[in-house]
Structures are given as C-alpha cells and as structure tokens.
Amino acid sequence: MMPRSTPANDTRPRFVVAVTAVQWLSEGTFEIRLERPDGFDFIPGQKISFVDGALRRDYTLLGPVDARELALCVRLVPDGLFSPRLSRARIGDRFQITAPFGYFTLKTSGRPAVFVATGTGIAPFVAFANSGARGFDLLHGVRTPAELYYRDILFIAARRYIPCISEAAGDGKIGPEGFGGRVDRFLSANYPDGEYDFFLCGRNEMIRDVTRVIDARFSGSRVFIEAYD
C-alpha cells in the first residue's frame, strides 16, 4: 500500500508502540509484532497506519482480536517509506501508529463466501480465520509457492484453499488443490454459476480482472474490495 498524506482533520488516537518480534516469511515479506496498547480493540479485517509526520502507510492487523500483541504482514519495498525501517527494526524500537480503522470486515449473508487475495492481500483473511471464520473458499494468487504465507492456518479454516501460482508453466493442477495460473483464470474456469459473497484484497490489477469475471459469470453476487496500490 502506498503512503498517503494524513488528512488535517484526522482525529484518530495515536500510540507509540515497541517492536516485539520480526520474522521473515519469504525473501521479500516479513511479519512484525508490536506491543498492544491498553484498550486497543479492533474488528478482524481492520488496519492501522504507521505515521511519520504528514505521511502514513496502512497495514492490516492479522489478529486474533484477543492476542497480546499486534501482528502485521509486510512486503519489503526497497525504496518504501516504512517497510525498510520495519524490516530492520530491533526488539524495543518504537513507532507511532493510529487506532484501528476500516470497513473490510466479514459480512455474512448465507451465500457461499469466496475470498480472493494476491500477495500480502492475504492479511485480512488471516484475521478472519484467526477470529473463527470457517467454511469459506480462498484463492491465494502468488508468483511462487514460497509466497503462500499462513498456508497452514488457512488450509484448516477454509472449505477449499486454492493456491494460484502465476509463474507455473501453463494452466493446470499443482498438487491436489493448486492451480498453475492467475486467480481470475481459476475463477472463470472452475466455479459453477451462482451467487456468492466475494471478498477481494490485493493489487488493483487483480481486483479489476476478478471483478470482470464476477460481472460476466456471477450476476447477483455481492463484492467487497480492499485495494492495495
């Protein structure tokens, strides 16, 4: 997610918190944990902003909601505003964050829920699973299997967990449940017609392509979107 100017009228509370752990998940992605301030409550799917002067960057909280620490999944952007500093953080380093916010939360209707993520867009779905969501379908689009962060958690919680590996040769099966290709191609070729609740989180290009498939094939479905730049 790209940094943005903090609105002058942003009145959300801010906290200065210490780093408690940094763990690398892949060559370019890591999980960072922060101490949790007293009274810091959030809904699964909400995010926080790291703040530095007039700039900020948003990251989704992984949950669970009753955890003693705050956990975030961060992709290292070498020239990014915050991720290089976060990747080099030592235990005890302190950062300013905002109170939680956002509306990309789980909304159930009785229709099948289909979660679609690319890269670190998996974070809100980890939060849903960590807070008890079960029985959903999850398509996780990544370039290589090494980027399937939190696979064990999600595989247990999901009805179907489908890794979609874009750099695999051709479009086809990878193991018992994987797919060699992009998430929009899997959705177009492998889902029966019907009405679903789609939750899309990731890059704008994925959301554009998946939304086109939904418009063409799944009329009447609900669509919830969290776009990463």
N, C-alpha and C positions, 0 to 999 in steps of 0.2 A: 504494500500500500504506500502510495506516495505521500510525502509530507505536505501539509497544508497550513495556511495561516489560521491561527486561533482567532475566532471572532472576538471582537472587542467586548461583546456582551456575554461571553461565555462565563457563567457563574457556577459551573460545576465545582464541587470541592476538589482540592488537590492534596496530595500526600507525598511526602518524601519517604521512600522505602529502600531497604537494603537488599542487595542480591544475596540469595542463599545457596544457589547452585546454577551451574551452566553445564549442560550435557549435549554433546553433538549427536545428532540423529543420522546425518549423512554428511557428505563432503561440504555441502553448502547450506545446511539447515541445522539449527540447534534449538533446544528447549532451555529457557531461562526461568528460574524461580525467584520470587520476591517474597519478602515478609508481608504478611497480610495485616493491614491496619485494623484497629478495633472498629467494629460497626460497619465493616466493608461488605455489603450484601450485593449480590448480583443474580441475574437470571441467566440460565445457560444460553449461550449464543451472544451475550453482550460482550463488549470490548472496552478497553481503556486506551487513553492516549498517553504516550511519553511526551513531555513538554520541555522545550528548551527555548526560552524567550518567546518569540511570536510564532514559533514553528512547533509542529507536533507530528507524531506518527501513531497510527492506530494499530492495535493488535488484539485479537480475540482471546478471551480467557478460556482455558481448557477445562476448568473445573477439577473435581466436583465442587458444588457450591458450598459444601461444609469443610473443604480442605483447609489446613492450617496455613498453607502458602498459596500464592498466586502463580500459576504456570502459564507460559506463553510459548507458542511455536513461531520461530523467527527465521526467515530466509536471509542469508547474508548477501547484501548488496554492497559490493566493494566501495562504491562512491556514495553510499546512502548516508542519510543524516544520523540515524540512530543505530542501525544494525551492526556497523563495525565496532562501535563503542560497546554495545551489548555483548558482542561475541568475545571481546577482550576483557570483559568485566571479571573482577575477582570477588570472592565472597566478602561482603561488607561494603562494597561500592554502593553508592546511593544515587537514586534517580527520582525525578519528580513525575508523578503520574496523576491522572484525573480519576474521579469517581467513574464507575461503570456507566455505560450508555448503549443505546442501540435497540433495534426492533427486529433483528433477525433471530427470532426465538421460535421454539417449536409450537406450531398451531395445528391441532389435530381436528379432523372432520369425520373420521370413519372411513375415508378413502385411503387406499394404499399410499404410503409416503415413500418418495424416491429422492434420495439425497445425491447430489452430483457435485463433486469437488475437483479442482485441479490444484496440485502442489500444496502449499500451506493453507489453501482454502479448506482443507480438511478440519481445521481447528474447531469451528462451531459444531461439527458433527461429533467430534471427540467429546466436546462439552455435553452434547445431548446424551451420548452413550454413558458418559461418566455420571450423569444425573438420572439414569434409569430408563432412557428411551430404548425400546426393543421392537423387533419385528419390521424394521424399515429395510428398504433396498438401498445400497450405497454403491455408486460408481465413482472410483477414485482415479482420475487421469494423471499420470506421471510419465516422465520420459523413460525411466529405468526402474526396475524393481527395488533398487536401493532407496528410492524416494517414497516408498509406501510406509510412511510414518504411522505409528499407532495401529498397525495392522492387527495385532493380537486382540486389542481391546475391541476394535470394530467388528472383527470377524465373529466374535462371540455374541455381540449385541445385535447384529444385523440378521435379517431373514436371508438376504443374499448380499454378499460382499464381492464386488467385481472389480479387480484391478484392471485398468485400461492402460496399456503400455504403448505410448506413441512411437517409440523408437524400435519396436519389434518389427521384424521383417514380415510384411504382408498383414492382412486382417484375418485373424483366426484365433484359435484357442491357445492359451498359455497355462498349462496345468489344468486342474479340474474346474476352475472358475474364472481364470484370467482371460483377457481379450487382447489381441495384438492390434491396437488401433486407438483412435480417439473416442472420447466418451459420447460425442454426438453420433458417431457411426454405430457404436454399440446400441444406443437407444433407438436409433432409426431401424436397425436390422433385427433387434432381438426382443422388443417389447410388444405385447399384444395391445390392440386398440383398447381404449378405456379412459376413464377419468381418474387422475392421480393428484396428489399434492406434491409438487416438485419444489425442492429447496436447492438453489444453485448458489455455489460460493466459489469464486476463483477469478481468473482473468476475464476481462471484458470480451475477448475473442471467444472464449468457451461459452460464456453466457449468451452471446449473440447466436452462435451456431446451435446451441441446445434449444434456445427459445424458438428458432426457426423450425426445428424438428417438432417441438411441442405444438406450435401453431398448426403444422401440417397434419399431425397424426393424433394428437390427444386433445381435441376440442373439448372445452368444458372443464379442463383441469385448472387447479389453482397453481400459481407460480410465485415463489418468494425468492428474492435476489439479494445477495451481498457481493458487490463487485470489488475486486482488487485491481488497482492500476498496475 
